[in-house]
Amino acid sequence: MSLVPAPDLAPGPDLSIAEAGAALRAGRLTAAGLLDAHLARIRSEQGAALHAVEVLLEETARAEAAAADAAFAEGRDLGPLHGIPVGVKALFDVAGLPTTGGSRVPAPPAAADSAVVARLRAGGAVVAATLATYEFATVGPDDTLAAPPARNPWNPAHVTGGSSSGSAAAVAGGLLRATIGTDTGGSIRSPAAFSGVVGLKPSHGRVSAAGLLPLSPSLDHAGPLAATVGDAALALDAVSEPGWRPAAGALGQGAEGLTIGYARAWLADDPMTDRSVLKALDDAASVLSLAGARIREVVPPEIERFKDAGATILAAEAMEGHRARIMAHGAAYGRAALKSLLGGLLLTAEDLALARRAAALLTAEMDETFAGIDALLTATTLAPAPKVSAFAGGRAVWTPMRTLPFNVTGHPALSLPCGFAGGLPIGAQLVARKGAEDMLCRIGHAFEMATDVALQRPPGFATA
Amino acid sequence: MPKTTDETELRERLAELGLDLPEADVAEVLDWARRGRASVERLKGWVAEREA
């Protein structure tokens, strides 16, 4: 499979959010027209084959697009996503719709919008769809569930990654420019890496979890997946709680004079690391160096302790959170999700307390790693996307990643495409101090400007 | 073959949840649970060392 050159920008879905926003404000594009273009892509044979969309919210989306156009006509500007179609993972409450979590387990219609959906709508965004997820944000893909798993546009024989599978596939396939997913151990960043898009897990608490179907509240984060770093920054700012520095505030300032710590040993010392990933990360470090950043190797706290603490917290909290639902509807769970949740059944409150103490110690050690550097560079996943066939029958397969540490510590982390191996995308991960999403987006944007990686499109998805 | 303490406890917990899983699934859940126990044991030593 060969990479194809990026197409010329077409009106509508291939415009960046900033470009589409400028066209909307100048009257060269309407929100209704933009929505139509996205709906056509979602409904196309190619788009439908991705199984990215759980529920298409056409009726409410059309009303929101009409309201967005009316607001522009009245001179009201509601923010950077005003008039832009977006989607949300099927874990966020959307008023009137069951929050399925991608499960057969029955769910009542949500009484109100989640905080994320409310912020999107208040900011003039057009909420066009709910998107596929691994069941209850646990493990997958599971081909025994009611809906088929989302497909990776780069190669449908390989997984999208998860659990924000539909959120990644929708952006990678050009169906939506930005989506909102969740990340408890890497569920925004790993599908972003596997699917060749940008994923931004913000600082813990920056995006409200109100109305989000929880997995592990200590580790759950909500944030955007998007086609570019600039799009991700604007989408994050649209759903952030008040008081945080704008993620888009430093876009375009470049990487010159910044110091980036490269956690190379976290990759090179692990036999699970695919050589293509290490080479892509070495190349990414070189690109940032050529862009004017100082690169120095750093050694963060040992990865295994993050896995121990994070896995214990996740397993204990997830099992407790699902206990009543399992008792009522255990038979309706998918096999893979149920087994993964039950893995926490023998953990005690004391075990959870111990893991939280470890997390606090690890967070302090990670904070020390940031002394003298502006950001940390490492890989998102240690290998490109594995084959779907490896997961047949709901089998759980371990995909090695470097994402969980930053759920444990709450530091913001950005995954962005940095190369390809065998036609599959590879993701670099940038991490910054808490609240410094603007630094992440500044460096990520500088990397995008210095390479053509972000311009690549999956073969066959180059044009509408 | 006699059941281990953790296997007995797991089966009791599964019964409390009203679950009757195939044996292969019980074995897999037990494996997950043992990995979780091993993580906790490692953390005990690590935290004690750091907090000493």
Contacts between the chains, C-beta under 8 A, distances in Angstrom:
chain1	res1	chain2	res2	distance
A	304	B	42	7.6
A	305	B	42	7.6
A	305	B	43	7.4
A	305	B	46	5.7
A	307	B	39	7.3
A	308	B	39	4.0
A	308	B	40	7.6
A	308	B	42	5.2
A	308	B	43	5.1
A	308	B	46	7.6
A	309	B	39	7.9
A	309	B	43	6.3
A	311	B	35	7.8
A	311	B	36	6.8
A	311	B	39	5.6
A	312	B	36	6.4
A	312	B	39	5.2
A	312	B	40	5.9
A	312	B	43	6.8
A	315	B	32	7.8
A	315	B	36	5.4
A	323	B	17	7.3
A	326	B	17	5.4
A	326	B	19	7.3
A	327	B	17	5.4
A	327	B	18	5.9
A	330	B	17	6.2
A	330	B	18	6.1
A	330	B	19	5.1
A	335	B	25	6.9
A	338	B	19	8.0
A	339	B	25	5.9
A	339	B	28	5.5
A	339	B	29	5.5
A	339	B	32	6.9
A	340	B	32	7.0
A	342	B	14	7.2
A	342	B	19	7.7
A	342	B	29	4.6
A	342	B	32	7.3
A	342	B	33	7.9
A	343	B	29	6.0
A	343	B	32	2.9
A	343	B	33	5.7
A	343	B	35	7.5
A	343	B	36	6.1
A	344	B	33	7.8
A	344	B	36	6.5
A	345	B	10	6.4
A	345	B	13	4.8
A	345	B	14	7.4
A	345	B	29	7.2
A	345	B	33	6.3
A	346	B	6	6.4
A	346	B	9	6.2
A	346	B	10	6.1
A	346	B	13	7.0
A	346	B	33	4.6
A	346	B	36	6.9
A	346	B	37	6.8
A	347	B	36	5.7
A	347	B	40	7.2
A	351	B	36	7.9
A	351	B	40	4.8
A	354	B	40	6.5
A	354	B	43	5.5
A	354	B	44	6.5
A	354	B	47	6.2
A	355	B	39	7.9
A	355	B	40	7.3
A	355	B	43	6.1
A	357	B	47	5.5
A	357	B	51	7.6
A	358	B	43	4.9
A	358	B	46	6.6
A	358	B	47	5.2
A	361	B	47	6.7
A	361	B	50	5.1
A	361	B	51	7.6
A	396	B	28	7.9
